[in-house]
Amino acid sequence: MSTVFKKIIDKEIPADIVYEDDLSIAFRDINPVAPVHILIIPKKEIPMLSEMNQEDTNLVGHLLWVATKIAKNMDLKGFRVVINNGKEGGQHIFHLHVHLVSGRPLSWPPG
C-alpha cells in the first residue's frame, strides 16, 4: 500500500517542497506543531527507524544532514529534530521521516 509520503515522492500529490536531492525530499508539514515544521523523508521506503538495515546508516545520516542544511538556510537559531518510531512512539505514517521543528520556544520533556 502506497503511503502519502510515497505519493509525494512520486509527485502524485502536491507538497510545499523546501529541499530535494537524489536521496531525500523535505516539505512543510500540513499539520504543523510550530511555525517551522518540516518533514524530511528518504526516497527509499523504510517503514520506521527500527526497520532500517545497516546499509541504511548513511541514508539516515543524510536525513540529519539535510535537516541541518535546511535549518542553516532558514537561519534558525535553535531547532529540534524528532524521529517517531512505531504507533506507540507517535508515528502515524509508516515511512521513516524526520521532523524539523522551530520558530517557537520548545519545552522539555516533549509529548
Secondary structure, 3 states (H helix, E strand, C coil): CCCHHHHHHCCCCCCCEEEECCCEEEEECCCCCCCEEEEEEECCCCCCHHHCCHHHHHHHHHHHHHHHHHHHHCCCCCCEEECCCCHHHCCCCCCCCEEEEECCCCCCCCC
